Amino acid sequence: MLTPEMVKTYIEESLTCEHVEVTGDGQHFEAVIVSELFRGKTMLKQHQVVYDALGDKVGGEIHALSMKTVTPDQWKAS
């Protein structure tokens, strides 16, 4: 069974991130991802960056992924 820690590792191995948190039940996951890669991108484009990085794991091993994506500046301000 896929764990939140495994999803976190997939994200960290695929993207340059300052911070990643993942929770979930083995199929449905929620993630907070902080990355400079998101600067200047719409939320839709930010999520596409993550989905592209995870490739076919989304819809396969990862049944559903809800995410909050922010830049380091946004993270510090929250």
N, CA, C and O of each residue as an XYZ file, in Angstrom:
312
protein
N       0.842     -1.187      0.000
C       0.000      0.000      0.000
C       0.884      1.246      0.000
O       1.900      1.307      0.693
N       0.484      2.211     -0.773
C       1.208      3.473     -0.880
C       1.007      4.293      0.397
O      -0.112      4.407      0.897
N       2.081      4.853      0.911
C       1.998      5.660      2.129
C       2.225      7.137      1.802
O       2.787      7.465      0.758
N       1.783      8.032      2.705
C       2.076      9.451      2.504
C       3.573      9.724      2.366
O       3.977     10.601      1.603
N       4.386      8.982      3.094
C       5.834      9.173      3.027
C       6.369      8.826      1.636
O       7.290      9.475      1.140
N       5.789      7.804      1.015
C       6.210      7.422     -0.333
C       5.846      8.507     -1.343
O       6.642      8.836     -2.222
N       4.636      9.062     -1.212
C       4.213     10.137     -2.117
C       5.118     11.350     -1.914
O       5.517     11.999     -2.881
N       5.438     11.653     -0.668
C       6.344     12.776     -0.355
C       7.690     12.553     -1.046
O       8.244     13.481     -1.635
N       8.208     11.349     -0.977
C       9.481     11.020     -1.615
C       9.389     11.173     -3.129
O      10.301     11.722     -3.748
N       8.301     10.696     -3.735
C       8.114     10.867     -5.182
C       8.192     12.343     -5.565
O       8.861     12.711     -6.530
N       7.496     13.188     -4.791
C       7.479     14.621     -5.088
C       8.875     15.214     -4.929
O       9.347     15.944     -5.800
N       9.533     14.899     -3.817
C      10.859     15.462     -3.542
C      11.908     14.995     -4.547
O      12.842     15.737     -4.851
N      11.768     13.780     -5.065
C      12.719     13.273     -6.055
C      12.499     13.894     -7.430
O      13.411     13.921     -8.256
N      11.288     14.392     -7.676
C      10.945     14.902     -9.000
C      11.004     16.415     -9.120
O      11.164     16.947    -10.219
N      10.876     17.114     -7.994
C      10.823     18.575     -7.996
C      11.794     19.152     -6.977
O      12.085     18.515     -5.965
N      12.293     20.348     -7.238
C      13.089     21.069     -6.247
C      12.107     21.775     -5.327
O      11.420     22.710     -5.738
N      12.042     21.320     -4.072
C      11.064     21.844     -3.117
C      11.765     22.316     -1.853
O      12.762     21.736     -1.424
N      11.232     23.368     -1.270
C      11.717     23.846      0.017
C      11.016     23.122      1.164
O      11.572     22.973      2.252
N       9.772     22.671      0.901
C       8.984     22.019      1.947
C       7.907     21.167      1.289
O       7.287     21.590      0.313
N       7.683     19.963      1.822
C       6.619     19.086      1.341
C       5.994     18.387      2.545
O       6.697     17.819      3.380
N       4.672     18.436      2.622
C       3.909     17.682      3.624
C       2.874     16.860      2.872
O       2.214     17.372      1.967
N       2.724     15.593      3.237
C       1.714     14.753      2.589
C       0.985     13.952      3.666
O       1.613     13.368      4.549
N      -0.331     13.931      3.582
C      -1.161     13.079      4.420
C      -2.049     12.264      3.499
O      -2.239     12.622      2.336
N      -2.593     11.167      4.012
C      -3.487     10.384      3.177
C      -3.773      9.017      3.739
O      -3.243      8.617      4.775
N      -4.640      8.297      3.014
C      -5.119      7.000      3.489
C      -4.657      5.816      2.635
O      -5.160      4.704      2.796
N      -3.715      6.045      1.742
C      -3.233      4.965      0.884
C      -3.683      5.090     -0.557
O      -3.049      4.536     -1.454
N      -4.784      5.820     -0.794
C      -5.248      6.071     -2.158
C      -5.492      7.550     -2.389
O      -5.184      8.079     -3.458
N      -6.038      8.208     -1.399
C      -6.349      9.639     -1.491
C      -5.348     10.397     -0.630
O      -5.168     10.097      0.550
N      -4.698     11.389     -1.244
C      -3.645     12.113     -0.548
C      -3.868     13.622     -0.639
O      -4.474     14.127     -1.584
N      -3.358     14.324      0.374
C      -3.344     15.778      0.384
C      -1.899     16.211      0.584
O      -1.187     15.661      1.425
N      -1.469     17.206     -0.200
C      -0.079     17.652     -0.123
C      -0.009     19.172     -0.057
O      -0.807     19.883     -0.666
N       0.973     19.642      0.704
C       1.376     21.046      0.699
C       2.782     21.051      0.122
O       3.681     20.398      0.652
N       2.967     21.786     -0.960
C       4.251     21.789     -1.660
C       4.714     23.222     -1.827
O       4.003     24.060     -2.382
N       5.925     23.494     -1.333
C       6.513     24.828     -1.416
C       7.708     24.743     -2.352
O       8.660     24.006     -2.099
N       7.645     25.515     -3.448
C       8.725     25.458     -4.428
C       8.854     26.777     -5.174
O       7.860     27.432     -5.486
N      10.073     27.148     -5.449
C      10.363     28.323     -6.269
C       9.869     28.108     -7.705
O       9.617     29.071     -8.429
N       9.732     26.849     -8.108
C       9.255     26.526     -9.451
C       7.861     27.086     -9.724
O       7.475     27.236    -10.883
N       7.107     27.396     -8.682
C       5.733     27.869     -8.841
C       5.647     29.379     -9.078
O       4.586     29.887     -9.442
N       6.745     30.094     -8.877
C       6.726     31.559     -9.031
C       6.270     31.959    -10.431
O       6.783     31.466    -11.436
N       5.293     32.868    -10.472
C       4.808     33.396    -11.736
C       3.833     32.499    -12.479
O       3.381     32.848    -13.570
N       3.503     31.349    -11.904
C       2.579     30.426    -12.554
C       1.208     30.496    -11.876
O       1.106     30.731    -10.672
N       0.160     30.288    -12.674
C      -1.179     30.184    -12.107
C      -1.261     28.904    -11.273
O      -0.408     28.024    -11.385
N      -2.295     28.812    -10.436
C      -2.463     27.609     -9.626
C      -2.601     26.380    -10.521
O      -2.059     25.320    -10.205
N      -3.315     26.510    -11.623
C      -3.465     25.392    -12.555
C      -2.107     24.950    -13.090
O      -1.821     23.753    -13.119
N      -1.273     25.882    -13.510
C       0.069     25.555    -14.020
C       0.936     24.936    -12.922
O       1.714     24.019    -13.188
N       0.805     25.435    -11.688
C       1.562     24.871    -10.560
C       1.191     23.407    -10.364
O       2.063     22.558    -10.180
N      -0.102     23.116    -10.403
C      -0.556     21.739    -10.214
C      -0.102     20.858    -11.379
O       0.232     19.689    -11.183
N      -0.091     21.419    -12.586
C       0.394     20.653    -13.739
C       1.864     20.291    -13.587
O       2.280     19.208    -13.998
N       2.654     21.184    -13.002
C       4.073     20.898    -12.741
C       4.191     19.655    -11.858
O       5.012     18.774    -12.116
N       3.367     19.595    -10.819
C       3.409     18.456     -9.896
C       2.919     17.189    -10.601
O       3.567     16.146    -10.514
N       1.785     17.272    -11.295
C       1.265     16.096    -11.999
C       2.261     15.583    -13.042
O       2.444     14.375    -13.186
N       2.903     16.502    -13.768
C       3.914     16.103    -14.752
C       5.082     15.389    -14.074
O       5.604     14.403    -14.594
N       5.484     15.893    -12.915
C       6.600     15.286    -12.191
C       6.247     13.881    -11.697
O       7.102     12.995    -11.674
N       4.995     13.682    -11.307
C       4.580     12.374    -10.791
C       4.243     11.391    -11.908
O       4.189     10.181    -11.687
N       4.019     11.918    -13.100
C       3.768     11.064    -14.259
C       2.576     10.143    -14.079
O       1.524     10.559    -13.596
N       2.749      8.885    -14.472
C       1.633      7.938    -14.457
C       1.297      7.405    -13.070
O       0.394      6.581    -12.927
N       2.011      7.863    -12.052
C       1.653      7.463    -10.685
C       0.283      8.026    -10.303
O      -0.474      7.400     -9.561
N      -0.029      9.239    -10.831
C      -1.339      9.831    -10.575
C      -2.338      9.121    -11.481
O      -2.158      9.051    -12.697
N      -3.381      8.603    -10.870
C      -4.349      7.800    -11.613
C      -3.989      6.326    -11.581
O      -4.793      5.469    -11.949
N      -2.783      6.043    -11.141
C      -2.330      4.662    -10.974
C      -2.209      4.379     -9.485
O      -3.204      4.127     -8.805
N      -0.975      4.424     -8.985
C      -0.746      4.216     -7.552
C      -1.452      5.274     -6.705
O      -2.012      4.972     -5.651
N      -1.415      6.503     -7.180
C      -2.040      7.611     -6.467
C      -3.412      7.833     -7.096
O      -3.528      8.394     -8.186
N      -4.449      7.383     -6.389
C      -5.803      7.482     -6.932
C      -6.270      8.929     -7.002
O      -6.896      9.332     -7.982
N      -5.968      9.718     -5.965
C      -6.375     11.127     -5.939
C      -5.356     11.930     -5.148
O      -4.860     11.482     -4.114
N      -5.050     13.121     -5.648
C      -4.098     14.002     -4.977
C      -4.663     15.417     -4.951
O      -4.847     16.050     -5.991
N      -4.931     15.893     -3.753
C      -5.351     17.277     -3.548
C      -4.117     18.018     -3.067
O      -3.387     17.516     -2.211
N      -3.875     19.204     -3.604
C      -2.636     19.879     -3.204
C      -2.809     21.377     -3.043
O      -3.653     22.012     -3.676
N      -1.977     21.909     -2.173
C      -1.806     23.351     -2.028
C      -0.380     23.622     -2.466
O       0.564     23.084     -1.886
N      -0.217     24.456     -3.492
C       1.108     24.776     -4.008
C       1.372     26.260     -3.787
O       0.544     27.105     -4.127
N       2.530     26.567     -3.215
C       2.893     27.955     -2.933
C       4.386     28.166     -3.156
O       5.180     27.225     -3.147
N       4.740     29.439     -3.358
C       6.156     29.806     -3.446
C       6.708     29.961     -2.027
O       5.933     30.060     -1.076
N       8.024     29.982     -1.872
C       8.605     30.187     -0.539
C       8.128     31.511      0.092
O       7.871     31.556      1.295
N       8.010     32.578     -0.701
C       7.539     33.864     -0.160
C       6.129     33.756      0.368
O       5.820     34.286      1.435
N       5.260     33.069     -0.373
C       3.882     32.882      0.083
C       3.845     32.039      1.350
O       3.046     32.303      2.248
N       4.702     31.028      1.429
C       4.763     30.141      2.590
C       5.184     30.925      3.835
O       4.601     30.757      4.906
N       6.191     31.775      3.690
C       6.676     32.568      4.823
C       5.630     33.576      5.292
O       5.560     33.889      6.480
N       4.818     34.085      4.368
C       3.809     35.090      4.701
C       2.567     34.472      5.361
O       1.763     35.185      5.961
N       2.416     33.159      5.249
C       1.203     32.533      5.805
C       1.343     32.169      7.260
O       0.406     31.637      7.856
